[in-house]
Amino acid sequence: MPAMDESVRAQVESYRSRFASLVRQGRQIHDALLSYPSDTGAMVSLRIWQEDCGQVVNELSGGNKSNWLARSFSSAFLVHSAAASVVEEVPAVEIVKRLLDVLEQAVGSLSGIVPSGSSELPPLRRFDFVHDPELRPVIERAYADGRHALDGGDYELALLTACGILDAVVTDALRHRGLSSMAASDVPAGKIADWPFETRLAIAERTGLIRGGWARLPAVAWAYRSLAEDEGSAKVRTAISELDARRATQVLHVVMRDLDPGR
């Protein structure tokens, strides 16, 4: 297999970094559940972690459910009864152990993911569903930066980036739909870009572009523009938690699936 060029090497290292971060988080969750199996905070962290694992697995497998990595991820949640082949629920700690095994296998196989004759990995994330072609590369770069920020513990930047991308893709979808076709949805006056962030999301739902998952955004997300621009909000910005950042990122993924259902 030919040597990887620098862009492919950078993608491989990005995936390795993301998997390493997920492995660290998984081990912490595993230890917490061993000590307190019913701890609410640990269970919330587990749900968020599982979604983050699913996102990177989906990216690396190219959305192909028959890919070995995607199959391993899915099977981690199930156990078959030897007596009657009945699918049962797996205890949370066992799920964490299995997912950790899947992640570690993925890390070990990264160098073999690029097929012979190929010069690149699956992209970190493509935004082909965005209608404005000039906006796509900007969002793709921002998405990669946001993932690096989240994995690196910069939760402020991760949240602001996720909200900015969410704002951009929804605005793009509304513009493509057009004001005239939204007249029956009681839209406010003025340009779409001038509507408040929350208003754009609500109208996107009313017009059928997205579903209601956007309402799960943390409270701090609604002021993301002022937080990004106003240095006087430093205290609020530094109070942005990991949970805030991960929830905003998850909402972004939900809305992206709504706008790109074939993904």
N, C-alpha and C positions, 0 to 999 in steps of 0.2 A: 504494500500500500504506500502511495507517495507520502512524503512528509507533509504535515499540516502547515498551511500558511498561517500568518500571524492572526488573521481574523478568526479562523477556525480555532486556533489555540486559545484565543481570548474567550470564545464561546464555551469551549470545554472548561476553562478555568472558572468561568461564571457559574456553570452548572455545578462544578465541584464545590464552589463556595456555598451555593444555595443548599446542596445536599448536606454539607458539613454543618451548616446552621440548623437544618431540620433535624439532623441526628442529635445535636446537642440539646435542642428543645425536647425531642422525644425522650431522651434519657432522663431529663429533669421531670417530665410528666410521669414517666414510668415510676421513678422513685417516689414521687408524691402520691401516686395511686396505691403503691405498695403500703405506704404508711397510713394513708387515709382513703380507702377505696370509695367512699361516698362524698368526698370533698367536692363541694360545688365549684369552687375555683378551678380545681384540677380538671373537672369534667368539661368546663367551658374551654379551658386551654386545650384539652384533647380535641374537642370539636373543631376549633380554629386550626389546630395543627394538622388534623386529618384533611381539612379543605386545602391547606397550603401544600401538603404532600400531593394531593390529587391534582392540583394545578400544575406543579412542575412535572409530574408523571405524564399528564396529558400533553404538555409541551414537548417533552423529550420523545414521547412515543408518536408524535405527530397526529394525535387524536385518533390513532388506530387502536381499537379495543382488542384486536387480535395480537398486538405487539406483546412480547413476553413481559415487558415491564408493566403494561396496563393490566395484563391478566394476573400477574403476581400481586399487584396492588388490590385488585378486586377480590381475589381469593383470600386475602388477609382478613376479611371481615366475616368469612363463612367457615363452618365446620359441618361435615356430613356424618350423620349417625351411621355407624357400621351396621346397625340392625335393620334400619328401614330407609336408609338414604335420605333422611329428613334433614333439611337445612335448619340449623339452630343458630342462636345468637352467641357470639364469642364474648367472653369477659373483656372489659376495657383494657386491663393490663396485658392480656394476651394479644389483643389487637395492636397495642403499642409495640410489643416485642416483635410481632410479625412485620409490621411496617418498618421497624428499624432494620430488620434483616433485608427487606426489599430495598431500602435506601442504600444500605452498605453494598449490596450487589450492584446497584446502579452506579455507585461511585467506582467500584472495581472494574466495571465494563465500559466506562466512558470512552476510553481510548479505542474501543472497537466499534463504536456506534457509527462512525463515518464509513460507509461502504467503499469497497475498492473502486477507484476511479472517480469518487465524489470529492468535491473540494469544500463542502460545508456541512455543518450540522443543521437540523431543523432550526429555524429562526427562534429566538427567544420568545417572540410574539409578533405576529403579523396583524396589521389593521387594514386588511383589504376591504372590509365592509365600510370604511370611512369614505365618503363620497368625494371629498376634496383631496385630490392627489398630492397637493403641496403640503397638506396637513399630516399625511400618513407617516413620512419619515420622522417628522418632529415628534409625533406621539410615540412611535416605536422607540426612539432614543430616550424619551422621557420615561417610558415604561421600564426600560432596562435600568435607568438610573434609580427609579423608585424601588425596584427589586433589590438593587445593591444597597440602598439606604435602609430598607427594612431588614435585610439580612445582617447589615452592619450595626444595627441598633440605633440608627438615626430616625427615630419615630416621627419627629416633627417633619422632616423632609419627606418621609415616606407617605405620611397622611396628606400633606399639601400636594404632592405629586399625584397621588391617586385621585384626589378631588379635582385637580386641574385636568387630568385626562378624562375623568367622568364628565366634567363640564364640557370639554371640547367635543367628545364623541356624541353627546346628546344634542348639543347645539348644531353640530353638523347634520344629524338626522332630522332635526326640526327644520333646518333650512332647506334640506332636500325635499321634505314633505311640502313645504310652502305655506305661507300665511293664509292664502285663499282656501286651501283644503282644510284648514284648522278653524275656520270661522265659526263653526257650530260648537266649538269646544270652549267658548267664552275666554278667548285669549286677551291679554292686556294690550294696550296700545303701544306703539313704538317698535323698534327693531328687536328681533329675537335675542340678539347679544346683549341688549339692555335690560332684559327681564332678570329678576333675581334668580339665583341658582336654584332654589327650591321650587320656584314657579316653573322653570323650564322642565324640571324633572316631573312635576305633577302633570303638566300639559302633555309631556311625552307619554305618560301613562294613560291619560284620558284619550289620547289619539291612537292608542294601541301600539305605539313604537316599543314600549317597554312595559314590564309588569311592576308590581308593587315592592320589589326587593329594595329599591332605593331608600325606602323609609327606615331601613335599619342603620343608616349612617349615624355615627355618634354625634352628639350635640355640637361638639367643637367643629365638626366638618362644615356646618352651615355658615360659619364665619371664615372659611378658609382664605377667601380673597383678602379680607382685611388683615388676617394674620400674616399673610405673605408680604403685604405691603407696609404694614404699620409696625415700625420698630418699637413703639410704645406698648405693643402687646407681647413683649418678650416673656413676661411671667406666664401668660396663658399658653404660649407656644411651648415653653419648656415643660409645662404640665401635661402635654400630650403623651398619653400612655401607649405601651405596646398594644394593648387591647384596642385602643382607638385606631391606631395605624393599621392593624390587621383587619379590623372590621371594615374600615374604609376600602382597603384593598379587595376584600371579599365582595363588597357591594359593587365595586368596579367590575369584577369578574362576572357577577350576576347580570349586570346591565350589558356587558359585552356579549354575553350569550344571548340575551334578548335581541340585541341588534344584529347578531350574527348567528342565528339558530342552527346553521349547518355546521358550525365549528365542532 
